[in-house]
Amino acid sequence: MGSERRFFGTDGIRGEANTAPMTPETAMRVGMAVAAHFGRDGTIVVGKDTRLSGYLLESALASGLCALGTDVTFVGPLPTPGIAYITQSLRASAGVVISASHNHFADNGIKLFAGDGYKLPDEVEARLEALMGADLESLRARGSEIGRAFRLEDAGGRYLTHVKQAFSSRHDLDGLRIVVDCAHGAAYRVAPTVLRELGAEVIALGCEPDGTNINDGHGAMHPERVQEAVREHGADLGLALDGDADRAVMCDEHGQVVDGDAIMCMCARDMALRGRLRGGAVVATVMSNLGLERSLEEVGLQLVRTPVGDRYVVEAMRAGGYNLGGEQSGHLVFIDHATTGDGLVAALQVLSIIRSTGSPLSKLAGVMTRFPQITRSLRVARKTPIDTVPRLARAIREVEAELGDSGRVLVRYSGTEAKLRVMVEAADEGSIDGWIDGILEIAAKELGTPE
């Protein structure tokens, strides 16, 4: 991401709602830029999560689109992967999601999908950013050329039908008791409905959005709610989604968390056994646990690593012809079923394996032994390239030499904050803190800390 980028970060534009850059003025300029780039033909799909500020930004964005003569199709609150699917199925020119994902309700964001349902590449976002600052007056529509706005009333039903196709038609969920926490977010209707229609007994949490409670003590960022409910109700498993439902964290029948790495591991091994894993590999980020890599190696599979960010995972999957990838945090991409991370699709893949094998989730998750992993951060005054800071680079190499094949060290800057992040994973958990302390001490001297 180049230094000239003012608005677009690693996942669209994000910030506190009604404060720069997430103002209605910015949203309108985004709408105008999207219209200018994609043209007046077709329609632009606009969806959102359940945040109060969604109304504010949705209206402003649509105004910018219509001002340049582009039509808008509103789909209302719908999971991010659902908006991507609707964009693709309607053959729309592009799709816009108004959401800040797992963030607090006061934040909001704008992320974009191309007509094929995939996130826009960096060069297109850079073009849109340039258009946001350009003089677009000459492109304003007049009279009957002004864009129109429509509402797709059955968007939720269309997405629900699509998601159910990701579950094996040979099985059902009869007899399973499932806790699902929707974080008071975009999946509050569709997630419990999908699971019930497939036959499960559903205990639903976080399904009463009021505009200000999204992600508040619920969902993928707070799996303790699902863990507690699974134990309380004697459920077979739990599913926690985040605010826009592109992320899923599960827990087994004992209430133990099953994260994205474990889900990718069990699904990859099952898909490979059935001849459905393309490329003999899984795509994950540099943050995925070494235990995932080792478990895949046991059955002759590889782990392809990318920088942090689900968009980079998808780009690598498409480039290499792989059909399974994701992040430890729960962004899981089953590209045969979805063009982006989809928490419901991921959960249904796990449920398909449970039904076909008859094994509980705890046994399935046991195929991966996790290496102890600790990440700590340091606020820095400057983000100097690490390999150009000799003392820091040398300290990292020394830790790597001590670890050898028994662990990993990863030092990187945050993409959104002035922070250096240091992650160490090793079989010897007792040594990790010391290694991290040594790196952070040198980093503080070499990179400085803010006043």
FENKAJO-V340439 format. One record per run of one state. SS is the DSSP state (@ for helix, = for strand, . for the rest). FROM is the first residue (numbers start at 1). LEN is the number of residues. Records with the same first field share a line. If there is no record, write none. Layout:
# FENKAJO-V340439
SS=FROM-LEN, FROM-LEN
This chain:
# FENKAJO-V340439
.=1-8, 10-2, 17-7, 39-4, 49-5, 68-3, 78-2, 90-4, 99-8, 115-4, 120-2, 133-4, 140-3, 146-3, 152-3, 165-12, 182-8, 198-3, 206-14, 223-1, 234-3, 242-6, 252-5, 259-1, 274-4, 286-4, 299-3, 307-3, 321-3, 327-5, 335-8, 358-3, 366-6, 380-6, 389-1, 414-5, 427-2, 448-4
==9-1, 12-5, 43-6, 71-7, 94-5, 107-8, 119-1, 149-3, 177-5, 201-5, 237-5, 248-4, 257-2, 281-5, 302-5, 324-3, 332-3, 372-8, 407-7, 419-8
@=24-15, 54-14, 80-10, 122-11, 137-3, 143-3, 155-10, 190-8, 220-3, 224-10, 260-14, 278-3, 290-9, 310-11, 343-15, 361-5, 386-3, 390-17, 429-19
